[in-house]
Amino acid sequence: MAKSKKYQSIPAILEEDEFNEFVLPHLTKGSRGPNTKLTFHRLFNCLLKLMHTGCQWEERHRQLN
């Protein structure tokens, strides 16, 4: 019997409730430094996308002089 497709690959995005249940308890916020502009959930999903798709030339951000 074949497994469902849901469990055959690594997820490329996590819903916020899944993130809060499985990932957030293992993260800590630093006590020093500037406040972050991205939430842990958004940052984690960006990293998952990068690991899933690789770093493509068209996806990189351009630096302005």
Secondary structure in CASP SS format (residue, H / E / C, confidence):
PFRMAT SS
TARGET T0000
AUTHOR 0000-0000-0000
METHOD secondary structure of the structure
MODEL  1
M C 1.00
A C 1.00
K C 1.00
S C 1.00
K H 1.00
K H 1.00
Y H 1.00
Q C 1.00
S C 1.00
I C 1.00
P C 1.00
A C 1.00
I C 1.00
L C 1.00
E C 1.00
E H 1.00
D H 1.00
E H 1.00
F H 1.00
N H 1.00
E H 1.00
F H 1.00
V C 1.00
L H 1.00
P H 1.00
H H 1.00
L C 1.00
T C 1.00
K C 1.00
G C 1.00
S C 1.00
R C 1.00
G C 1.00
P C 1.00
N C 1.00
T C 1.00
K C 1.00
L C 1.00
T C 1.00
F H 1.00
H H 1.00
R H 1.00
L H 1.00
F H 1.00
N H 1.00
C H 1.00
L H 1.00
L H 1.00
K H 1.00
L H 1.00
M H 1.00
H H 1.00
T H 1.00
G C 1.00
C C 1.00
Q C 1.00
W H 1.00
E H 1.00
E H 1.00
R C 1.00
H C 1.00
R C 1.00
Q C 1.00
L C 1.00
N C 1.00
END
